[in-house]
């Protein structure tokens, strides 16, 4: 069955490549699919593994391929390559290279390299979305896919809540995973609303995100979503104030205030059923952190990607750190993406992931401020707010390394890269017009064109 699925993915990729080359409107289909499909990857069974590791406790279960990968390859091949440099490409490749290096320190190269292969697929999605997002209509189609994908998850979360679930994770399997991904859709939608463009589309993303964030009943998700809202709003208002942004601020504050009683009630239900409180620290997380730090000290080059759980158990790190003897604790990763990446891929891996995320934030803020009068700058700022929320959330969850999160993150990074390319292109056009006017004023154009007076 999996070979039939692989053949189908291959045929879809070939067909879409020819369609894109023949009719540019096919790029809109590809753009929408790349935004939407990460949210239905699991329930629609769009992922297969030619080399499978079904019993492996790591976060990658083999050498996997999905329909999203086929669409990404088709987009990369079918869309003409831009002359301008692709933003974030080099630092992204550095992170992939760091995981490849660490895999040689793992007991089994095939298992560790599976994460590098996953990142290679994610990189293809990033490149495809970046090329697509260089055109405004394709960018809009990608946003439509993202917002409708999150709306699908919101519907699943509502259904689960009606069925009695206190915390809901949609098709992502866990509320923390769904909450993690929600930042990458909810906050760009908020930035879009601040810009005044595609308002109906932005409202779909905002409402879907608000439903998902509330129904996950996750402390980190809610706190970092609010922080992301503040970051997005403050950057947008400081760069280019408008009356509209003042109105949006008042409406947003009112909506947060109105939703507070519902959020409080759901948290009371959660803590009544599972114990604890909103402010109490999680002792189990402390034990995970201790185990990871011991591993980092003993293996400065890392134990190999996708190997944390095995090493933590077989080498006694979980035991010495006091991690509870229960399957849910001993079969999971440290609840901190940076400690996990550091333990598995060493100092090179943690350096490169921090460099990648910080480069995205810095470059996006820089171009958004330079082009603050362009409405698209607010969307770019919304993506910055989302990346900031993900950076902070990663201190509390290990979801940064899963393919579900990375697909959506690749879409967000691709949109940021595409917007930066749009700004660069507009800036080059302005400079060309200024040079042309200067040549006309000085009478230099005929000579430049080889015409003799």
ZIVEN-V738404 format. One record per residue. N is the residue number from 1. SS is DSSP state (H for helix, E for strand, C for the rest). PHI is phi in whole degrees, 0 to 359 (none if undefined). D_LAST is the distance of its C-alpha to the last C-alpha in Angstrom with 2 decimals. Layout:
n | ss | phi | d_last
N | SS | PHI | D_LAST
N | SS | PHI | D_LAST
This chain:
n | ss | phi | d_last
1 | C | none | 73.64
2 | H | 292 | 71.11
3 | H | 289 | 69.67
4 | H | 294 | 69.25
5 | H | 295 | 67.44
6 | H | 297 | 65.16
7 | H | 298 | 64.37
8 | H | 297 | 63.62
9 | H | 299 | 61.26
10 | H | 297 | 59.51
11 | H | 293 | 59.14
12 | H | 298 | 57.85
13 | H | 299 | 55.23
14 | H | 295 | 54.06
15 | H | 298 | 54.06
16 | H | 291 | 52.12
17 | H | 300 | 49.50
18 | H | 294 | 48.76
19 | H | 296 | 48.94
20 | H | 295 | 46.34
21 | H | 290 | 43.94
22 | H | 276 | 44.53
23 | C | 223 | 44.65
24 | C | 301 | 43.21
25 | C | 294 | 45.99
26 | H | 294 | 48.43
27 | H | 296 | 47.08
28 | H | 293 | 48.83
29 | H | 295 | 52.11
30 | H | 297 | 51.63
31 | H | 298 | 50.70
32 | H | 297 | 53.78
33 | H | 297 | 56.03
34 | H | 294 | 55.01
35 | H | 279 | 55.90
36 | H | 272 | 59.13
37 | H | 299 | 60.79
38 | H | 303 | 61.73
39 | H | 272 | 64.18
40 | C | 236 | 65.97
41 | C | 301 | 65.85
42 | C | 286 | 69.58
43 | C | 296 | 71.19
44 | C | 264 | 69.14
45 | C | 53 | 69.77
46 | C | 258 | 66.16
47 | E | 229 | 66.72
48 | E | 228 | 68.38
49 | E | 233 | 69.14
50 | E | 302 | 69.24
51 | E | 248 | 70.89
52 | E | 254 | 73.20
53 | C | 231 | 75.21
54 | C | 298 | 77.14
55 | C | 265 | 79.76
56 | C | 287 | 77.47
57 | C | 281 | 77.77
58 | C | 287 | 74.14
59 | C | 275 | 71.39
60 | C | 246 | 69.72
61 | C | 258 | 71.99
62 | E | 138 | 70.25
63 | E | 271 | 66.98
64 | E | 263 | 65.94
65 | E | 220 | 63.34
66 | E | 231 | 62.60
67 | H | 297 | 60.78
68 | H | 300 | 58.36
69 | H | 298 | 57.37
70 | H | 297 | 56.64
71 | H | 292 | 54.40
72 | H | 296 | 52.61
73 | H | 299 | 51.98
74 | H | 299 | 50.72
75 | H | 292 | 48.29
76 | H | 296 | 47.01
77 | H | 284 | 46.51
78 | H | 283 | 45.27
79 | C | 272 | 42.68
80 | C | 302 | 39.41
81 | C | 287 | 39.26
82 | C | 281 | 37.06
83 | C | 286 | 34.64
84 | C | 284 | 36.02
85 | C | 294 | 39.20
86 | C | 281 | 42.43
87 | C | 300 | 44.18
88 | C | 71 | 47.74
89 | H | 298 | 47.57
90 | H | 294 | 48.45
91 | H | 289 | 51.35
92 | H | 295 | 52.68
93 | H | 295 | 52.71
94 | H | 297 | 54.41
95 | H | 296 | 57.23
96 | H | 299 | 57.67
97 | H | 299 | 57.79
98 | H | 296 | 60.45
99 | H | 288 | 62.68
100 | H | 295 | 62.32
101 | H | 300 | 63.40
102 | H | 294 | 66.38
103 | H | 295 | 67.51
104 | C | 285 | 68.52
105 | C | 265 | 71.08
106 | C | 275 | 72.67
107 | C | 298 | 75.82
108 | C | 230 | 74.15
109 | H | 299 | 70.46
110 | H | 298 | 70.26
111 | H | 287 | 71.44
112 | H | 291 | 69.23
113 | H | 291 | 66.08
114 | H | 298 | 66.50
115 | H | 289 | 65.05
116 | H | 298 | 61.97
117 | H | 294 | 61.54
118 | H | 299 | 61.90
119 | H | 296 | 59.15
120 | H | 297 | 56.89
121 | H | 295 | 57.39
122 | H | 296 | 56.72
123 | H | 297 | 53.49
124 | H | 299 | 52.35
125 | H | 296 | 53.08
126 | H | 302 | 51.10
127 | H | 297 | 48.03
128 | H | 298 | 48.39
129 | H | 293 | 48.72
130 | H | 299 | 45.80
131 | H | 293 | 43.51
132 | H | 294 | 45.01
133 | C | 285 | 44.82
134 | C | 290 | 41.08
135 | C | 250 | 41.02
136 | H | 303 | 42.73
137 | H | 292 | 44.79
138 | H | 292 | 46.14
139 | H | 298 | 46.99
140 | H | 298 | 48.95
141 | H | 296 | 50.77
142 | H | 296 | 51.80
143 | H | 297 | 53.17
144 | H | 301 | 55.05
145 | H | 297 | 56.66
146 | H | 300 | 57.65
147 | H | 291 | 59.14
148 | H | 289 | 61.03
149 | H | 296 | 62.28
150 | H | 291 | 63.71
151 | H | 297 | 65.16
152 | H | 299 | 66.97
153 | H | 292 | 68.41
154 | H | 296 | 69.40
155 | H | 296 | 71.32
156 | H | 295 | 73.10
157 | H | 294 | 73.94
158 | H | 297 | 75.40
159 | H | 299 | 77.45
160 | H | 295 | 78.79
161 | H | 295 | 79.65
162 | H | 296 | 81.54
163 | C | 277 | 83.38
164 | C | 108 | 84.67
165 | C | 289 | 82.24
166 | C | 280 | 81.84
167 | C | 245 | 78.66
168 | C | 239 | 76.28
169 | C | 238 | 73.67
170 | H | 57 | 72.50
171 | H | 272 | 71.75
172 | H | 279 | 70.68
173 | C | 90 | 74.35
174 | C | 210 | 74.61
175 | H | 298 | 73.80
176 | H | 291 | 72.06
177 | H | 294 | 69.60
178 | H | 294 | 68.78
179 | H | 296 | 68.51
180 | H | 300 | 66.20
181 | H | 290 | 63.81
182 | H | 301 | 63.99
183 | H | 303 | 61.97
184 | H | 285 | 58.94
185 | H | 243 | 58.97
186 | H | 299 | 60.61
187 | H | 285 | 58.35
188 | H | 300 | 54.96
189 | H | 296 | 56.41
190 | H | 295 | 57.16
191 | H | 299 | 53.61
192 | H | 295 | 52.35
193 | H | 295 | 54.68
194 | H | 296 | 53.33
195 | H | 284 | 49.80
196 | C | 82 | 50.87
197 | C | 258 | 49.36
198 | C | 50 | 51.48
199 | H | 300 | 54.59
200 | H | 298 | 57.02
201 | H | 296 | 56.03
202 | H | 297 | 56.49
203 | H | 295 | 59.92
204 | H | 301 | 61.07
205 | H | 295 | 60.20
206 | H | 293 | 61.82
207 | H | 295 | 65.04
208 | H | 298 | 65.40
209 | H | 296 | 64.87
210 | H | 297 | 67.36
211 | H | 296 | 69.98
212 | H | 297 | 69.53
213 | H | 299 | 69.56
214 | H | 291 | 72.70
215 | H | 281 | 74.62
216 | H | 290 | 74.06
217 | C | 50 | 76.25
218 | C | 253 | 74.58
219 | H | 302 | 74.58
220 | H | 296 | 71.49
221 | H | 300 | 69.53
222 | H | 292 | 70.23
223 | H | 298 | 69.73
224 | H | 283 | 66.42
225 | H | 295 | 65.12
226 | H | 294 | 65.80
227 | H | 299 | 64.16
228 | H | 299 | 61.11
229 | H | 299 | 61.02
230 | H | 297 | 61.11
231 | H | 299 | 58.37
232 | H | 299 | 56.09
233 | H | 293 | 56.80
234 | H | 296 | 56.52
235 | H | 296 | 53.16
236 | H | 293 | 51.78
237 | H | 293 | 53.21
238 | H | 290 | 52.16
239 | H | 281 | 48.53
240 | C | 197 | 48.04
241 | C | 287 | 51.06
242 | C | 209 | 51.59
243 | H | 299 | 54.58
244 | H | 303 | 54.70
245 | H | 293 | 55.38
246 | H | 295 | 58.24
247 | H | 296 | 59.76
248 | H | 299 | 59.40
249 | H | 298 | 61.16
250 | H | 295 | 64.07
251 | H | 295 | 64.47
252 | H | 297 | 64.32
253 | H | 298 | 66.91
254 | H | 295 | 69.14
255 | H | 295 | 68.92
256 | H | 296 | 69.85
257 | H | 296 | 72.75
258 | H | 291 | 74.00
259 | H | 277 | 73.86
260 | H | 301 | 75.73
261 | H | 301 | 79.24
262 | H | 294 | 78.46
263 | H | 297 | 77.09
264 | H | 298 | 80.12
265 | H | 295 | 82.52
266 | H | 292 | 81.00
267 | H | 293 | 81.17
268 | H | 298 | 84.81
269 | H | 298 | 85.51
270 | H | 299 | 83.78
271 | H | 287 | 85.63
272 | H | 291 | 88.90
273 | H | 279 | 88.65
274 | H | 247 | 87.29
275 | C | 84 | 88.28
276 | C | 89 | 86.25
277 | C | 209 | 84.19
278 | C | 296 | 80.62
279 | C | 262 | 80.62
280 | C | 292 | 82.95
281 | C | 289 | 81.32
282 | C | 268 | 81.71
283 | H | 296 | 83.99
284 | H | 295 | 83.02
285 | H | 299 | 79.39
286 | H | 298 | 80.57
287 | H | 294 | 82.43
288 | H | 301 | 79.34
289 | H | 299 | 77.26
290 | H | 297 | 79.94
291 | H | 297 | 80.00
292 | H | 296 | 76.21
293 | H | 294 | 76.13
294 | H | 297 | 78.88
295 | H | 294 | 76.92
296 | H | 298 | 73.73
297 | H | 295 | 75.77
298 | H | 279 | 77.27
299 | C | 231 | 74.12
300 | C | 297 | 71.02
301 | C | 266 | 68.91
302 | C | 91 | 70.24
303 | C | 265 | 72.77
304 | C | 107 | 70.19
305 | C | 301 | 68.50
306 | C | 76 | 70.84
307 | C | 243 | 73.88
308 | H | 301 | 74.90
309 | H | 301 | 77.87
310 | H | 297 | 79.37
311 | H | 293 | 79.13
312 | H | 299 | 80.37
313 | H | 270 | 83.50
314 | H | 286 | 84.29
315 | C | 263 | 83.66
316 | C | 82 | 85.68
317 | H | 291 | 82.99
318 | H | 298 | 83.88
319 | H | 296 | 87.56
320 | H | 293 | 87.15
321 | H | 278 | 84.92
322 | C | 85 | 87.48
323 | C | 292 | 85.51
324 | C | 301 | 87.97
325 | C | 276 | 89.69
326 | C | 221 | 88.41
327 | H | 299 | 86.06
328 | H | 293 | 83.50
329 | H | 271 | 83.18
330 | H | 283 | 83.47
331 | C | 254 | 81.06
332 | C | 240 | 78.11
333 | C | 268 | 75.47
334 | C | 301 | 75.31
335 | C | 278 | 74.09
336 | C | 197 | 71.07
337 | H | 299 | 67.90
338 | H | 288 | 66.94
339 | H | 295 | 70.38
340 | H | 295 | 70.36
341 | H | 296 | 66.97
342 | H | 296 | 67.97
343 | H | 295 | 71.31
344 | H | 273 | 69.87
345 | H | 245 | 66.55
346 | H | 74 | 67.26
347 | H | 294 | 65.18
348 | H | 293 | 61.98
349 | H | 294 | 62.42
350 | H | 292 | 63.13
351 | H | 297 | 60.26
352 | H | 289 | 57.73
353 | H | 290 | 58.91
354 | H | 294 | 58.79
355 | H | 297 | 55.31
356 | H | 298 | 54.15
357 | H | 294 | 55.59
358 | H | 291 | 54.48
359 | H | 296 | 50.90
360 | H | 300 | 50.75
361 | H | 296 | 52.08
362 | H | 297 | 49.88
363 | H | 295 | 46.57
364 | H | 293 | 47.36
365 | H | 297 | 48.33
366 | H | 300 | 45.22
367 | H | 288 | 42.83
368 | H | 294 | 44.98
369 | H | 290 | 44.80
370 | H | 299 | 41.06
371 | C | 245 | 40.63
372 | C | 297 | 43.66
373 | C | 278 | 42.08
374 | C | 275 | 41.66
375 | C | 304 | 44.95
376 | H | 294 | 44.89
377 | H | 298 | 45.50
378 | H | 292 | 49.07
379 | H | 296 | 49.68
380 | H | 297 | 48.54
381 | H | 294 | 50.92
382 | H | 299 | 53.65
383 | H | 294 | 53.17
384 | H | 300 | 53.47
385 | H | 302 | 56.73
386 | H | 294 | 57.94
387 | H | 294 | 57.21
388 | H | 298 | 58.97
389 | H | 298 | 61.97
390 | H | 294 | 62.03
391 | H | 301 | 61.85
392 | H | 290 | 64.82
393 | H | 297 | 66.74
394 | C | 293 | 66.46
395 | C | 287 | 68.82
396 | C | 241 | 71.52
397 | C | 221 | 70.83
398 | C | 257 | 69.87
399 | H | 292 | 67.92
400 | H | 296 | 64.59
401 | H | 260 | 65.33
402 | C | 276 | 66.31
403 | H | 292 | 64.05
404 | H | 299 | 64.70
405 | H | 289 | 63.20
406 | H | 293 | 60.47
407 | H | 299 | 59.07
408 | H | 291 | 58.63
409 | H | 298 | 57.35
410 | H | 297 | 54.74
411 | H | 296 | 53.60
412 | H | 297 | 53.33
413 | H | 295 | 51.41
414 | H | 296 | 49.12
415 | H | 296 | 48.38
416 | H | 299 | 47.64
417 | H | 296 | 45.25
418 | H | 295 | 43.56
419 | H | 295 | 43.18
420 | H | 298 | 41.69
421 | H | 296 | 39.15
422 | H | 299 | 38.36
423 | H | 295 | 37.84
424 | H | 297 | 35.64
425 | H | 296 | 33.49
426 | H | 296 | 33.19
427 | H | 294 | 32.35
428 | H | 295 | 29.59
429 | H | 296 | 28.15
430 | H | 297 | 28.27
431 | H | 296 | 26.56
432 | H | 296 | 23.76
433 | H | 294 | 23.28
434 | H | 296 | 23.33
435 | H | 295 | 20.70
436 | H | 296 | 18.47
437 | H | 295 | 19.13
438 | H | 294 | 18.52
439 | H | 295 | 15.08
440 | H | 297 | 14.30
441 | H | 295 | 15.92
442 | H | 270 | 14.04
443 | C | 73 | 10.56
444 | C | 265 | 10.88
445 | H | 301 | 11.09
446 | H | 301 | 7.69
447 | H | 296 | 8.11
448 | H | 297 | 11.73
449 | C | 269 | 11.36
450 | C | 83 | 9.71
451 | C | 263 | 6.46
452 | C | 263 | 3.78
453 | C | 288 | 0.00
